[in-house]
Structures are given as structure tokens and as C-alpha cells.
Amino acid sequence: MTTTSSVYQRGLDGPVAGPNRRGSKRVAVIGAGACGICAAKYLLQTGFDVTVFEIGGQIGGMWCYLNDNGRSSAYRTLHINTSRGVTRFSDLDFDDATQVFPDHADMHRYLVAYARHFGVTPHIRFHSRVTQVRPDTARAGEAPRWTLELATGAVESFDAVIVATGHLSQPLDMPEFKAFTGEYLHAHYYKTPEPYVGKRVCVVGVGNSACDIASDLCVTSPRCTLVARSGVLILPKLMFGRAFTDVTARIQRPWIPRPLRRRITRFLTWLAHGDLTRLGFKRPETLSHVTSNATVVTDIAYRRIDVKTGIEAIDGRTIRFTDGSSGDFDVLIAATGYAIDLDFIPPDVLEVRDNRLDLYLRMVPPQWPGLYFMGFFNTDTALNMVFEHQARWVREILLDNARLPDASEMQDAIAARAAWYASQYRHTIRHSIEEEHVRYLTDLKTSLKHMLQRRAREREPAKAA
């Protein structure tokens, strides 16, 4: 039987592969979350000497609830937003105990099984904090070896480094919220609803975490307010008795025009939820990262949650809203996003500016061959599938099957990509790393085809000689 996942993968097409070579390089992967173990798996399968450095003692990154690395933002009730068929990697299914929408325990169990199944686990060094990654040459543009320094003082050398530490671990706080004299916390630190029973709660944000947390707390709160400062499209989890992402997966094809895909998704959402402005939300004026939630619309309709569109001022425990109303609250929870944290990368190698990374196809700093960043994006589908495409793309470069464009070409491509997304999406920190997956995977495939051809042309004179 053909699964939704296999249709999804085949419809988008995987990157083309170059000659069947065996890798000989020594590669460091930083992070043993979903992205890191996926990268390691693809490199190990082609013979590379891979070491995965994990800051904590667990596989799974953010999907390991209460992960001892301190970087997971998972809460007890967290479920992934895509169905198990769309979420799985292409070559390993979830076990039979997994729900239609896997929760963090399902995801963690799956990632541990994936690492074990593909032989990644023996290559992971746990409790290994990387404090610096630096090239062994000061001249940008050359292919250096890379030196990793660890918190223990140990120093090791590698031919290439893949950074897969993620971008959801450093909370981004709003300074104006510090005026609140009740209990304040960023959503990163929210774990369970019990501490907030009977308390008046204001949740700021309208992303997935904000809506999940508000729905968690509203049934035991005398007042639960959700502040949605921007317009939003809230996708349902189920439609026609099926996972919504299984339904929309059928239209995620490069040959279906992008505007049509969006119109179909909006129409299906309207069938499920109606006009969201009737619930108090603003109408989206520009494109933004969509939210997916099973219960928040019902909770608003039942008046368990009231929606506000902005905060005018905070005075002690009193919050005044932009509609002229106000209320007293015990808890303010800021689901206001995350800042990219790469403190182990020297700024002369890669500088984070306005939470933006200037990387060719979200992965390559143009001046530094051998350094790759995987998973530093927001996208409109399951991340695992995109991780696989990134891993295959990097693998072909490390195998010397493909040759990257010149640094100037990559810089031009970075600027063009940033300009396109700026013309389409809201100008916020979050959207500086936004990627539409159909467009992105198509670009990966096209660029890899050109890089393979470039490398093949370089080899032709040598063969003739």
C-alpha cells in the first residue's frame, strides 16, 4: 500500500545523486536532534568518519521532554502539527503505538529508534559541549580543516562541520513585558498547566505554542486572554475525518501554482473554522507562518479564551489592550519566538544579524567551504523531510560529486532569496528564516543538478589528459 508519506516524498522528488563514491572525510555534526542524526545517517551510509557532539545526554533535541541539555521547549501536552505519515523520515516508519499526530514521547521514541536502526548512536558523544568552531586558516575562500574546542578543553580537527543545533532554544523576550509585576515567563519555560490552575493568564502570541498553551490553561483559568498582534491563518488538525496535512499533502506539488495551493488551503480552513475575524483575530494583510491547532477555535467560541489584538501598556498586574479594555492578570506568558544562538561560531566566520543567517540555500556561508548549517529555517511542512533533502545535498558536496558556485554567485543568490521572502512575508524576525518547502526543495534539486554538472565538467579535461 502506498502511504501518504511515500506519495509526498515522490511527488516532490529527491535531489539527484552523483557518482556512487565512498566518503573519506572526517565530519563533525553538532547536535543529536532530528536534524543532526539525519545528517549523520546519510554520511555514515556513504563511508564518512562521523562524530556527533551532543551537549546533553539524550537523543532527540527539542522532542526530548525535559531534556537535560536545557534546550528543549517541549511542554507535556505537545503534539507535532503534521500527521505521522507526513512527519516520518522516508526510510523508517513510526511504531504501531504512535498516534495520528505524534506527541513528544512518540517523537523521542522514534528518533532514538532511528539513530539505533541506522547505526548513528555509537557515533554520538554525549555531554560534549562545543565551545568554538574555527577554521585552521585565516584566509576566507580556501578549504580549511576545522577545529572544534570542547568545554573540557579538548581540541579536535575535522574536514567538515555540520551545525544542527536548531533555532528554538534561546527565548526572545520583549523588554516592555518586564513591567509586569505578576509572574512572567517565556513560553520556552512552560511545561505543565498545574502551576497556573485558578490564575488569570495572558498569553502573547498566536503561533503554535501560544495557542497550545492558551488551550491548556483556559479550562481552569477564571480569565485566559490570547493576544494576537498579527493576522493569522489557523489550520485545523482534522478534516473529513483525516489529518489535515494528509489532505493538503496532495496539492504540495511544484506543478501546481503557488497561489492556487494557498487558495485551496485557505478555502479548506474556512470550511472548518469560518471567518476567523468573527472570533476577534485580525485578517492577515501579508503572508505569515501558519498556525495549526485542534482546539483553540472551539475554546474561543466557548468563551474560555478571549482574543485581543494588541497591548497598549502594562501597569503592575494590569494590562491595557489596544481596544481600550483592560484586565488584571496573575501570569503573563510570552510566546514571542526565539533568537538564533550560535555563540560557538566566531563572528568573522558567520555573524547573526537581526536573527538572519546569510547562508546559500540556508546552509552554506559563501566564504567558508566545509562548514554547513542544517535546520535553520521555518517551513510549512514536516521538518524531517526537509532535513533529508538537506542531508543528501550536503553529502554530494562532501563526496566531491558536486561543486558549489563561486562565493560571489552564492552571495547574489542569498540576497535574491532574502528579497523575495521580504516581498512576500511579514517583516519580522521569525520570517527572516521562513521557507516554503515546495519552492525550497525545488531549488535544492535544481542547484544540485547544476553543481553536479559543474564538477563533471571540471573532471573532463583530466580524463582527456
C-alpha positions as CSV (number, residue, x, y, z in Angstrom):
1,M,0.0,0.0,0.0
2,T,1.3,3.5,-0.8
3,T,1.5,5.7,2.3
4,T,0.8,9.4,2.3
5,S,4.5,9.9,3.2
6,S,5.7,8.0,0.1
7,V,3.4,9.9,-2.2
8,Y,4.6,13.1,-0.5
9,Q,8.2,12.3,-1.0
10,R,7.9,11.0,-4.5
11,G,5.8,13.9,-5.7
12,L,8.4,16.5,-4.6
13,D,11.3,14.4,-5.9
14,G,14.5,13.9,-4.0
15,P,17.7,15.6,-5.1
16,V,19.6,13.8,-7.9
17,A,22.6,11.8,-6.8
18,G,26.1,12.0,-8.3
19,P,28.6,9.1,-8.9
20,N,28.5,6.3,-6.3
21,R,31.5,7.2,-4.3
22,R,32.6,6.4,-0.7
23,G,33.4,9.3,1.6
24,S,36.8,9.6,3.3
25,K,36.5,12.8,5.2
26,R,36.2,13.2,8.9
27,V,33.0,15.1,9.7
28,A,31.7,16.6,12.9
29,V,27.9,17.0,13.4
30,I,26.9,19.3,16.3
31,G,23.6,18.3,17.8
32,A,21.8,14.9,18.2
33,G,18.3,16.1,17.5
34,A,16.3,15.1,14.4
35,C,18.4,17.1,12.0
36,G,21.8,16.0,13.4
37,I,21.1,12.3,13.4
38,C,19.6,12.5,9.9
39,A,22.8,14.2,8.6
40,A,24.9,11.6,10.4
41,K,22.9,8.8,9.0
42,Y,23.3,9.9,5.4
43,L,27.1,10.4,5.8
44,L,27.7,7.2,7.6
45,Q,25.9,5.3,4.8
46,T,28.5,6.6,2.4
47,G,31.6,5.8,4.5
48,F,32.4,9.1,6.2
49,D,34.0,9.1,9.6
50,V,31.3,10.9,11.6
51,T,31.2,12.2,15.2
52,V,28.1,13.7,16.6
53,F,28.6,16.1,19.5
54,E,25.6,16.4,21.8
55,I,25.5,18.9,24.7
56,G,23.2,16.7,26.8
57,G,22.7,13.0,27.5
58,Q,19.7,12.4,25.2
59,I,18.9,11.9,21.5
60,G,16.0,13.9,20.2
61,G,16.8,17.6,20.8
62,M,13.6,19.6,21.4
63,W,11.5,16.4,21.2
64,C,13.0,15.1,24.3
65,Y,10.7,16.5,27.0
66,L,12.7,17.9,30.0
67,N,15.9,17.2,28.0
68,D,18.9,17.5,30.3
69,N,20.6,19.8,27.7
70,G,18.2,22.6,28.8
71,R,17.4,23.5,25.2
72,S,14.1,21.8,24.7
73,S,11.0,24.0,24.6
74,A,8.6,21.0,24.7
75,Y,5.7,21.0,27.1
76,R,3.9,18.0,28.5
77,T,0.9,18.2,26.1
78,L,2.9,19.0,23.0
79,H,1.9,17.2,19.8
80,I,3.5,17.7,16.4
81,N,1.4,19.6,13.9
82,T,1.8,17.2,11.0
83,S,0.5,13.7,10.8
84,R,2.7,10.6,11.4
85,G,2.6,9.8,7.6
86,V,4.0,13.2,6.7
87,T,6.3,13.5,9.7
88,R,8.3,10.3,9.4
89,F,11.6,10.0,7.6
90,S,11.3,8.3,4.2
91,D,13.0,5.1,5.2
92,L,11.7,4.3,8.7
93,D,8.1,4.3,9.9
94,F,6.8,5.1,13.4
95,D,6.0,2.1,15.6
96,D,2.4,0.9,16.0
97,A,1.9,2.7,19.3
98,T,2.3,6.2,17.7
99,Q,-0.7,8.5,17.4
100,V,-2.0,10.1,14.3
101,F,-0.4,13.3,15.4
102,P,2.7,12.1,17.4
103,D,3.3,13.7,20.8
104,H,6.8,14.4,22.2
105,A,7.1,10.9,23.6
106,D,6.3,9.4,20.3
107,M,8.8,11.6,18.6
108,H,11.5,11.0,21.1
109,R,11.0,7.2,20.9
110,Y,11.1,7.4,17.1
111,L,14.3,9.4,16.9
112,V,16.0,7.1,19.4
113,A,14.9,4.1,17.2
114,Y,16.1,5.9,14.0
115,A,19.5,6.6,15.4
116,R,19.8,3.0,16.6
117,H,18.4,1.5,13.4
118,F,20.9,3.3,11.2
119,G,23.9,2.9,13.4
120,V,24.2,6.5,14.4
121,T,24.1,6.0,18.2
122,P,27.6,4.6,18.6
123,H,28.9,7.8,16.9
124,I,27.3,10.2,19.4
125,R,29.4,11.7,22.1
126,F,27.0,12.8,24.9
127,H,27.7,15.6,27.3
128,S,30.1,17.2,24.8
129,R,29.6,20.9,24.7
130,V,31.2,22.6,21.7
131,T,32.6,26.0,22.7
132,Q,34.1,27.1,19.5
133,V,34.3,26.1,15.8
134,R,37.1,27.8,13.9
135,P,39.0,27.3,10.6
136,D,42.6,26.5,10.7
137,T,43.4,29.2,8.2
138,A,42.6,32.9,8.4
139,R,42.0,33.2,4.6
140,A,38.4,33.0,3.7
141,G,37.6,31.2,0.5
142,E,40.1,28.4,1.0
143,A,39.1,24.9,2.1
144,P,40.4,24.7,5.6
145,R,40.2,22.0,8.2
146,W,38.0,22.8,11.1
147,T,38.9,22.8,14.7
148,L,36.4,22.1,17.4
149,E,37.1,23.2,21.0
150,L,35.1,21.4,23.7
151,A,34.1,22.6,27.2
152,T,36.5,20.0,28.6
153,G,39.4,21.8,26.9
154,A,39.8,19.0,24.3
155,V,40.6,20.2,20.7
156,E,39.8,18.1,17.6
157,S,40.2,18.6,13.9
158,F,37.7,17.8,11.1
159,D,37.5,18.1,7.3
160,A,33.9,19.5,7.6
161,V,31.4,20.5,10.2
162,I,27.6,20.4,10.1
163,V,25.9,22.6,12.7
164,A,22.5,21.1,13.6
165,T,21.8,22.8,16.9
166,G,18.4,24.3,15.9
167,H,17.0,27.8,16.4
168,L,14.4,27.2,19.2
169,S,16.4,27.3,22.3
170,Q,17.2,31.0,23.1
171,P,14.0,32.7,24.2
172,L,13.3,36.1,22.6
173,D,11.9,38.3,25.3
174,M,10.1,41.7,24.8
175,P,11.6,44.3,27.2
176,E,8.2,46.0,27.7
177,F,6.8,42.9,29.3
178,K,9.3,43.2,32.2
179,A,7.0,45.9,33.6
180,F,4.5,43.2,34.5
181,T,4.8,42.6,38.3
182,G,2.9,39.3,38.4
183,E,4.6,36.0,37.2
184,Y,6.3,36.4,33.9
185,L,7.8,33.7,31.7
186,H,8.6,33.0,28.2
187,A,6.8,30.0,26.6
188,H,10.1,28.2,26.4
189,Y,9.8,27.6,30.2
190,Y,6.2,26.5,30.2
191,K,6.0,22.8,30.9
192,T,2.7,21.8,32.6
193,P,-0.6,23.5,33.4
194,E,-0.9,22.6,37.1
195,P,1.0,25.6,38.5
196,Y,-1.5,28.0,36.8
197,V,-4.8,26.5,37.9
198,G,-7.1,29.2,39.1
199,K,-4.9,32.0,37.9
200,R,-5.7,34.8,35.4
201,V,-3.5,34.3,32.4
202,C,-2.5,36.4,29.4
203,V,-0.7,34.6,26.6
204,V,1.0,36.9,24.0
205,G,1.4,35.3,20.6
206,V,-0.6,33.4,18.0
207,G,1.8,30.7,16.9
208,N,1.5,27.1,17.6
209,S,2.9,27.2,21.2
210,A,0.8,30.2,22.1
211,C,-2.4,28.6,21.0
212,D,-1.5,25.2,22.7
213,I,-0.7,26.9,26.0
214,A,-3.8,29.0,26.0
215,S,-5.9,25.9,25.4
216,D,-4.0,24.1,28.1
217,L,-4.8,26.8,30.7
218,C,-8.2,28.1,29.7
219,V,-10.3,25.3,31.3
220,T,-9.1,26.1,34.8
221,S,-8.5,29.8,34.5
222,P,-11.0,32.5,35.6
223,R,-9.7,34.5,32.6
224,C,-7.5,33.5,29.8
225,T,-6.6,36.1,27.2
226,L,-4.7,35.4,23.9
227,V,-3.1,38.5,22.4
228,A,-2.8,38.0,18.6
229,R,-0.9,41.1,17.5
230,S,-0.9,40.0,13.8
231,G,-3.4,38.3,11.5
232,V,-3.3,34.6,11.4
233,L,-4.5,31.5,9.5
234,I,-5.2,28.7,12.0
235,L,-5.3,25.4,10.2
236,P,-7.4,22.6,11.6
237,K,-5.9,19.3,12.6
238,L,-8.6,17.1,11.1
239,M,-10.9,17.4,8.1
240,F,-13.3,14.8,6.7
241,G,-12.0,12.5,9.5
242,R,-8.4,12.7,8.2
243,A,-5.4,14.6,9.2
244,F,-5.4,18.0,7.5
245,T,-1.8,17.6,6.5
246,D,-2.6,14.3,4.7
247,V,-5.3,16.2,2.8
248,T,-3.1,19.1,1.8
249,A,-0.1,16.9,1.0
250,R,-1.9,16.0,-2.2
251,I,-1.6,19.6,-3.5
252,Q,2.0,20.2,-2.5
253,R,3.5,19.8,-6.0
254,P,5.8,22.1,-7.9
255,W,3.5,21.9,-11.0
256,I,0.5,23.3,-9.0
257,P,0.8,27.1,-9.0
258,R,1.7,28.5,-5.6
259,P,-1.3,30.9,-5.4
260,L,-3.6,28.0,-6.2
261,R,-2.1,25.9,-3.4
262,R,-2.6,28.8,-1.0
263,R,-6.2,29.4,-2.1
264,I,-7.1,25.8,-1.7
265,T,-5.6,25.7,1.8
266,R,-7.4,28.9,2.8
267,F,-10.7,27.6,1.5
268,L,-10.4,24.3,3.4
269,T,-9.5,26.2,6.5
270,W,-12.6,28.4,6.0
271,L,-14.8,25.3,5.7
272,A,-13.5,24.1,9.0
273,H,-13.4,27.4,11.0
274,G,-15.3,30.0,9.1
275,D,-14.2,33.6,9.2
276,L,-11.6,33.9,12.0
277,T,-12.1,37.7,12.3
278,R,-15.5,36.9,13.9
279,L,-13.5,35.4,16.8
280,G,-11.5,38.5,17.3
281,F,-8.5,37.9,15.1
282,K,-7.1,40.4,12.6
283,R,-7.3,39.5,8.9
284,P,-3.8,38.7,7.6
285,E,-2.6,41.5,5.4
286,T,0.6,39.7,4.3
287,L,1.8,36.1,4.3
288,S,2.9,34.7,7.6
289,H,3.8,31.4,9.1
290,V,0.6,29.5,9.6
291,T,-0.6,28.1,12.9
292,S,-2.2,24.6,13.4
293,N,-4.4,23.8,16.3
294,A,-7.2,21.4,17.1
295,T,-9.0,23.1,20.0
296,V,-8.2,26.9,20.2
297,V,-11.0,27.9,17.9
298,T,-13.6,26.0,19.9
299,D,-12.2,27.3,23.2
300,I,-12.7,30.9,21.8
301,A,-16.2,30.1,20.7
302,Y,-17.0,28.7,24.1
303,R,-15.5,31.9,25.6
304,R,-12.9,30.1,27.6
305,I,-10.4,32.3,25.7
306,D,-10.9,35.9,24.7
307,V,-8.8,37.4,21.9
308,K,-7.1,40.8,21.9
309,T,-5.1,42.3,19.1
310,G,-2.5,44.2,21.0
311,I,-1.2,45.6,24.3
312,E,-1.2,49.3,24.9
313,A,0.5,49.4,28.2
314,I,1.4,47.3,31.3
315,D,1.0,48.8,34.8
316,G,1.9,46.3,37.5
317,R,-0.6,43.4,37.0
318,T,-2.9,45.5,34.9
319,I,-2.7,45.0,31.2
320,R,-4.4,47.6,28.9
321,F,-5.3,46.4,25.5
322,T,-5.4,48.4,22.2
323,D,-9.2,48.0,22.0
324,G,-9.5,50.2,25.2
325,S,-10.2,47.4,27.6
326,S,-8.0,46.3,30.4
327,G,-7.7,43.5,32.9
328,D,-5.7,42.3,35.9
329,F,-3.7,39.1,35.5
330,D,-1.6,36.8,37.6
331,V,0.5,35.4,34.8
332,L,1.9,36.8,31.6
333,I,3.3,34.2,29.2
334,A,5.3,35.5,26.2
335,A,5.2,33.1,23.2
336,T,7.3,35.7,21.3
337,G,9.8,33.5,19.4
338,Y,13.4,32.7,19.6
339,A,16.8,34.2,18.8
340,I,19.3,32.2,16.9
341,D,22.1,31.2,19.3
342,L,25.5,30.4,17.7
343,D,27.9,31.5,20.3
344,F,30.4,28.9,19.3
345,I,30.8,30.3,15.8
346,P,33.2,33.3,15.6
347,P,31.6,36.4,14.1
348,D,34.3,36.6,11.4
349,V,33.0,33.3,10.1
350,L,29.3,33.9,10.4
351,E,27.5,36.7,12.1
352,V,23.9,36.6,13.2
353,R,22.3,39.9,12.3
354,D,18.6,40.6,13.1
355,N,18.3,36.9,13.6
356,R,19.2,36.3,10.0
357,L,21.9,34.0,8.7
358,D,23.4,34.9,5.3
359,L,23.7,31.3,4.0
360,Y,23.5,30.0,0.5
361,L,20.3,27.9,0.4
362,R,20.1,28.2,4.2
363,M,23.2,26.1,4.6
364,V,26.5,27.4,3.3
365,P,28.5,30.5,4.4
366,P,29.9,31.6,1.0
367,Q,33.4,32.3,2.2
368,W,33.9,29.1,4.2
369,P,33.9,25.8,2.4
370,G,33.3,22.8,4.7
371,L,31.0,24.5,7.1
372,Y,27.3,23.7,6.8
373,F,24.2,24.8,8.8
374,M,21.2,22.4,8.7
375,G,17.7,23.0,10.0
376,F,17.9,26.8,10.4
377,F,14.6,27.6,8.9
378,N,10.8,27.7,9.5
379,T,8.8,25.9,6.9
380,D,5.2,24.9,6.1
381,T,5.6,21.2,6.3
382,A,7.2,18.5,8.5
383,L,10.9,19.3,9.2
384,N,12.2,15.7,8.9
385,M,11.5,15.5,5.2
386,V,13.4,18.8,4.6
387,F,16.3,17.6,6.7
388,E,16.6,14.6,4.5
389,H,16.9,16.7,1.4
390,Q,19.4,19.0,3.0
391,A,21.5,16.0,4.1
392,R,21.6,14.5,0.6
393,W,22.6,17.9,-0.8
394,V,25.5,18.3,1.6
395,R,26.5,14.7,1.1
396,E,27.1,15.2,-2.6
397,I,29.3,18.1,-2.0
398,L,31.4,16.3,0.7
399,L,31.7,13.3,-1.7
400,D,33.2,15.8,-4.2
401,N,30.4,14.9,-6.7
402,A,29.2,18.5,-6.7
403,R,31.0,21.8,-6.8
404,L,29.5,24.9,-5.1
405,P,29.1,28.1,-7.1
406,D,31.7,30.8,-6.6
407,A,31.3,32.9,-3.4
408,S,30.0,35.9,-5.4
409,E,27.3,33.8,-7.0
410,M,26.3,32.5,-3.7
411,Q,26.1,35.9,-2.2
412,D,23.9,37.1,-5.0
413,A,21.6,34.1,-4.5
414,I,21.4,34.9,-0.8
415,A,20.4,38.5,-1.5
416,A,17.8,37.5,-4.1
417,R,16.3,34.9,-1.7
418,A,16.1,37.4,1.1
419,A,14.5,40.0,-1.1
420,W,11.9,37.5,-2.4
421,Y,10.8,36.5,1.1
422,A,10.8,40.1,2.2
423,S,8.4,40.9,-0.6
424,Q,6.1,38.1,0.3
425,Y,6.0,37.8,4.1
426,R,5.7,40.0,7.2
427,H,8.9,41.8,8.1
428,T,9.5,40.1,11.5
429,I,12.5,38.2,13.0
430,R,10.6,35.0,12.6
431,H,10.1,35.3,8.9
432,S,13.7,36.1,8.2
433,I,14.2,32.3,8.2
434,E,10.9,31.4,6.5
435,E,10.9,28.8,3.7
436,E,8.1,27.5,1.6
437,H,9.1,23.8,1.3
438,V,7.9,23.2,-2.3
439,R,10.0,26.2,-3.5
440,Y,12.9,25.3,-1.3
441,L,13.1,21.6,-2.3
442,T,12.8,22.5,-6.0
443,D,15.7,25.0,-5.6
444,L,17.8,22.3,-3.8
445,K,17.2,19.9,-6.6
446,T,17.9,22.5,-9.3
447,S,21.1,23.8,-7.6
448,L,22.4,20.3,-7.0
449,K,21.9,19.3,-10.7
450,H,23.9,22.4,-11.7
451,M,26.6,21.7,-9.1
452,L,26.9,18.1,-10.3
453,Q,27.3,19.3,-13.9
454,R,29.9,21.8,-12.8
455,R,32.0,19.1,-11.1
456,A,31.7,16.8,-14.1
457,R,32.9,19.5,-16.5
458,E,35.9,20.0,-14.2
459,R,36.8,16.4,-14.5
460,E,36.6,16.2,-18.2
461,P,40.0,17.7,-19.0
462,A,41.6,15.4,-16.5
463,K,40.0,12.4,-18.3
464,A,41.1,13.6,-21.7
465,A,44.7,14.0,-20.5
